[in-house]
Amino acid sequence: MSTRNFAGSATSLGSTLAAVFSASAGACAGGVCLAGAQAGISAFSASSTSFAAMAAASSAAEGVSSVSGSGLDTAFPWWMKLAIVALMLSTVYTTAILSGHRKWAALAALGGIFAVVAELHWLPIGKDGNLLAIGIGVTPLVLGPLLLRWERFFTRTRIQNGIRFVSGILAGIALIWVFSLQIFHGWDPCALCWIERIGLFGILFAAIARRPDVALASGVLGSTAVLLQLAEIHQAAHALTGFCSLFSHTSCAVAGSQTLGPWPIALDAGVLFAVLLLLAQVSWPNHREKPKKASHA
């Protein structure tokens, strides 16, 4: 094994052990340690998708890779398995400490499951798509304990209105941008592109009507469309026909692969919806449920 690969393995191992230790000892200071642990797990998970390629390359260099009837055996190295277990434990623990906030507990559970599924490479959306999915999934895991700690700050009406205003501005600018690309540059939108636009319209409406539930639902809709578009790009790279061709004459893979800046526009849209999802979650009131007072006769 080369010195570079050995150093990368040692670094990833240290990050994994630190994440596991922090996740198991994160009960201190009312969620602050847990938030830090999950931030570490988030950073580690976001980079661990590339560890599979590193492990495969190092194994091939050492001549220990095996080829089966279905192709190269790319089993996860043990430190990645440890990181996935740490993420699962963190999800369970975070959901438990957020039990008094049903909305955040549900979001943390769903986000953790989604991040684990992406970490296991069960989403056929390619490397970049899995990284994006992990980032979206760990967002409520990291935000939940932080908002539990700082809920008085984040539940102020002025702060919430400011966040909704920023969300509406971002959605409005994105809509103007994509329609200008269609009208002035001739970019044909695909079926999933229109679903993403519906998500942006929903976030814009939510900002005006002060409906954080609509903003969250629209963010989930747009993010789902982005991930499906990345799946189309991944399938096109492997000469597979995607389902998008059934609903549109424009290929979703071609539309999503159009370069906007240094990345394909599908990745740009994914990052945008990830930010809008984060803002929608923060702007949602997160009051702790109080028990009903007994009435006096």
Wavefront OBJ file of the C-alpha trace (Angstrom):
o trace
v 0.000 0.000 0.000
v 1.359 3.444 -0.879
v 2.088 6.086 1.740
v -0.788 8.243 0.493
v -3.332 5.446 0.756
v -2.023 4.463 4.183
v -2.357 8.050 5.401
v -5.881 8.284 3.977
v -6.825 5.023 5.681
v -5.412 6.175 9.013
v -7.230 9.496 8.760
v -10.561 7.836 7.903
v -10.104 5.331 10.722
v -9.446 8.109 13.211
v -12.511 10.028 12.015
v -14.658 6.909 12.317
v -13.527 6.094 15.850
v -14.048 9.703 16.909
v -17.554 9.651 15.439
v -18.433 6.396 17.206
v -17.073 7.658 20.548
v -18.899 10.976 20.237
v -22.152 9.304 19.239
v -22.038 6.971 22.241
v -21.061 9.730 24.699
v -23.195 12.524 23.273
v -25.627 12.859 26.162
v -23.776 15.786 27.692
v -24.758 19.451 27.718
v -28.254 18.990 26.418
v -27.392 17.930 22.895
v -24.340 20.103 22.237
v -21.942 17.148 22.236
v -24.363 15.233 20.073
v -24.558 18.078 17.580
v -20.777 18.139 17.362
v -20.661 14.382 16.956
v -23.203 14.471 14.179
v -21.377 17.292 12.459
v -18.296 15.050 12.485
v -20.308 12.108 11.218
v -21.764 14.362 8.521
v -18.327 15.417 7.326
v -17.033 11.862 7.532
v -20.050 10.445 5.723
v -19.827 13.082 3.006
v -16.284 11.957 2.236
v -16.645 8.250 2.875
v -18.299 7.595 -0.472
v -14.917 8.246 -2.037
v -13.320 5.778 0.413
v -14.910 2.890 -1.468
v -13.048 3.922 -4.624
v -9.863 4.392 -2.605
v -10.227 0.955 -1.039
v -10.922 -0.635 -4.415
v -7.887 1.077 -5.947
v -5.596 0.071 -3.099
v -6.895 -3.491 -3.181
v -6.282 -3.673 -6.912
v -2.747 -2.372 -6.419
v -2.077 -5.102 -3.891
v -3.615 -7.746 -6.097
v -6.279 -8.757 -3.595
v -9.301 -7.614 -5.575
v -11.506 -10.366 -6.888
v -13.570 -10.492 -10.032
v -16.842 -12.393 -9.986
v -19.493 -13.011 -12.602
v -21.132 -9.686 -11.792
v -17.888 -7.642 -11.883
v -15.392 -6.283 -9.384
v -16.020 -7.137 -5.731
v -16.295 -3.724 -4.061
v -17.221 -4.772 -0.512
v -17.090 -1.994 2.029
v -13.883 -1.791 4.084
v -14.383 -2.328 7.788
v -13.949 1.340 8.730
v -16.833 2.277 6.408
v -19.003 -0.361 8.062
v -18.108 1.170 11.412
v -19.085 4.623 10.148
v -22.448 3.327 8.920
v -23.121 1.738 12.320
v -22.196 5.040 13.999
v -24.627 6.885 11.738
v -27.390 4.408 12.601
v -26.735 4.777 16.343
v -26.667 8.544 16.002
v -30.004 8.470 14.188
v -31.625 6.380 16.925
v -30.195 8.552 19.696
v -31.157 11.829 18.017
v -34.704 10.628 17.413
v -34.951 9.671 21.087
v -33.798 13.025 22.465
v -36.129 14.853 20.046
v -39.165 12.837 21.136
v -40.711 15.963 22.643
v -40.649 17.590 19.207
v -42.564 15.256 16.957
v -41.807 17.101 13.754
v -38.054 17.173 14.363
v -38.000 13.582 15.601
v -39.697 12.404 12.402
v -37.379 14.487 10.216
v -34.299 13.192 12.044
v -35.416 9.579 11.664
v -36.225 9.943 7.965
v -33.040 11.912 7.293
v -30.872 9.352 9.075
v -32.441 6.451 7.186
v -32.002 8.296 3.900
v -28.340 9.052 4.689
v -27.668 5.407 5.594
v -29.290 4.211 2.365
v -27.121 6.628 0.371
v -24.024 5.619 2.360
v -24.682 1.984 1.466
v -24.789 2.997 -2.229
v -28.322 1.658 -2.619
v -29.349 4.716 -4.648
v -28.406 4.260 -8.330
v -27.550 7.930 -8.759
v -23.769 7.875 -9.033
v -21.066 9.166 -6.705
v -22.083 12.835 -6.811
v -25.719 11.941 -6.303
v -24.947 9.823 -3.242
v -22.853 12.621 -1.732
v -25.758 15.018 -2.256
v -28.218 12.524 -0.752
v -26.006 12.064 2.321
v -25.825 15.826 2.785
v -29.604 16.162 2.553
v -30.147 13.265 4.937
v -27.826 14.447 7.705
v -29.235 17.994 7.672
v -32.092 17.319 10.141
v -29.756 15.151 12.216
v -27.397 18.075 12.744
v -30.065 20.784 12.971
v -32.326 18.939 15.415
v -30.059 19.069 18.499
v -28.916 22.581 17.605
v -32.475 23.874 17.436
v -33.310 22.012 20.612
v -30.494 23.964 22.257
v -31.280 27.297 20.605
v -35.032 27.063 20.072
v -35.708 30.379 21.795
v -33.493 32.135 19.294
v -34.892 30.379 16.225
v -38.554 30.688 17.159
v -38.536 34.465 17.134
v -40.998 35.763 14.587
v -38.565 38.251 13.078
v -35.915 35.595 12.501
v -38.454 33.241 10.923
v -39.755 35.958 8.627
v -36.196 36.794 7.576
v -35.474 33.147 6.734
v -38.681 32.861 4.718
v -37.798 36.055 2.881
v -34.372 34.653 1.946
v -35.996 31.393 0.794
v -38.447 33.288 -1.399
v -35.657 35.410 -2.917
v -33.561 32.322 -3.715
v -36.536 30.508 -5.260
v -37.510 33.594 -7.285
v -33.981 34.122 -8.615
v -33.731 30.435 -9.542
v -37.043 30.569 -11.422
v -36.006 33.679 -13.358
v -32.668 32.031 -14.168
v -34.067 28.743 -15.484
v -36.763 30.441 -17.568
v -34.135 32.758 -19.059
v -32.029 29.711 -19.945
v -35.071 28.200 -21.649
v -36.187 31.329 -23.502
v -32.903 33.003 -24.444
v -30.508 30.054 -24.632
v -32.830 27.342 -25.952
v -32.431 24.874 -23.073
v -35.324 22.416 -23.291
v -36.712 21.481 -19.852
v -37.499 17.842 -19.208
v -40.344 16.385 -17.149
v -38.257 16.361 -13.964
v -37.142 19.939 -14.664
v -40.789 21.016 -14.522
v -41.253 19.192 -11.220
v -38.256 21.084 -9.844
v -39.845 24.324 -11.028
v -43.078 23.396 -9.260
v -41.029 22.931 -6.094
v -39.534 26.407 -6.526
v -42.986 27.906 -7.094
v -44.180 26.168 -3.930
v -41.319 27.628 -1.881
v -42.001 31.080 -3.306
v -45.697 30.763 -2.419
v -44.811 29.513 1.066
v -42.566 32.526 1.649
v -45.394 34.888 0.690
v -48.156 33.015 2.549
v -45.953 32.186 5.568
v -46.531 28.452 5.210
v -43.418 26.568 6.381
v -45.179 23.231 5.854
v -45.629 24.041 2.163
v -41.983 25.125 1.948
v -40.812 21.834 3.443
v -43.053 19.756 1.162
v -41.925 21.739 -1.896
v -38.285 21.308 -0.917
v -38.751 17.553 -0.592
v -40.517 17.462 -3.980
v -37.732 19.384 -5.700
v -34.972 17.357 -4.034
v -36.658 14.103 -5.074
v -36.845 15.317 -8.674
v -33.138 16.226 -8.572
v -32.156 12.795 -7.276
v -34.262 11.135 -9.972
v -32.552 13.296 -12.570
v -29.147 12.251 -11.255
v -30.344 8.654 -11.536
v -31.193 9.306 -15.190
v -27.686 10.696 -15.779
v -26.166 7.659 -14.067
v -28.240 5.265 -16.186
v -27.366 7.122 -19.387
v -23.672 6.741 -18.555
v -24.243 2.980 -18.474
v -26.281 2.939 -21.706
v -29.532 2.268 -19.848
v -32.882 3.792 -20.749
v -34.454 5.902 -18.016
v -38.137 6.172 -17.205
v -38.115 9.918 -17.948
v -38.391 9.201 -21.690
v -41.928 7.923 -21.054
v -43.119 11.379 -19.996
v -41.041 13.789 -22.057
v -39.453 14.002 -25.490
v -36.488 15.735 -23.836
v -34.033 13.420 -22.112
v -33.746 14.145 -18.386
v -30.130 12.961 -18.524
v -29.284 15.439 -21.288
v -31.156 18.280 -19.591
v -29.525 17.585 -16.229
v -26.042 17.321 -17.774
v -26.107 20.849 -19.184
v -23.165 22.706 -17.679
v -24.009 25.715 -15.528
v -20.768 26.907 -13.991
v -18.257 24.178 -13.114
v -20.947 21.516 -12.480
v -23.946 20.039 -14.292
v -27.141 21.968 -13.658
v -28.644 18.959 -11.838
v -26.002 19.289 -9.111
v -26.577 23.041 -8.928
v -30.290 22.379 -8.464
v -29.550 19.772 -5.813
v -27.420 22.156 -3.757
v -30.093 24.860 -4.101
v -32.870 22.569 -2.861
v -30.637 21.345 -0.027
v -30.224 24.953 1.146
v -33.942 25.646 0.739
v -34.764 22.509 2.731
v -32.451 23.653 5.511
v -34.087 27.100 5.590
v -37.567 25.557 5.574
v -36.719 23.382 8.560
v -35.192 26.245 10.527
v -38.147 28.563 9.831
v -40.686 26.042 11.091
v -41.782 26.837 14.678
v -40.406 24.213 16.994
v -42.230 24.776 20.276
v -41.943 22.019 22.814
v -45.251 20.316 23.409
v -46.653 21.161 26.839
v -48.961 18.880 28.804
v -52.526 20.041 29.122
v -53.449 21.555 32.428
v -56.155 19.828 34.391
v -59.330 21.864 34.628
v -60.604 22.762 38.063
v -64.194 22.189 38.907
l 1 2 3 4 5 6 7 8 9 10 11 12 13 14 15 16 17 18 19 20 21 22 23 24 25 26 27 28 29 30 31 32 33 34 35 36 37 38 39 40 41 42 43 44 45 46 47 48 49 50 51 52 53 54 55 56 57 58 59 60 61 62 63 64 65 66 67 68 69 70 71 72 73 74 75 76 77 78 79 80 81 82 83 84 85 86 87 88 89 90 91 92 93 94 95 96 97 98 99 100 101 102 103 104 105 106 107 108 109 110 111 112 113 114 115 116 117 118 119 120 121 122 123 124 125 126 127 128 129 130 131 132 133 134 135 136 137 138 139 140 141 142 143 144 145 146 147 148 149 150 151 152 153 154 155 156 157 158 159 160 161 162 163 164 165 166 167 168 169 170 171 172 173 174 175 176 177 178 179 180 181 182 183 184 185 186 187 188 189 190 191 192 193 194 195 196 197 198 199 200 201 202 203 204 205 206 207 208 209 210 211 212 213 214 215 216 217 218 219 220 221 222 223 224 225 226 227 228 229 230 231 232 233 234 235 236 237 238 239 240 241 242 243 244 245 246 247 248 249 250 251 252 253 254 255 256 257 258 259 260 261 262 263 264 265 266 267 268 269 270 271 272 273 274 275 276 277 278 279 280 281 282 283 284 285 286 287 288 289 290 291 292 293 294 295 296 297
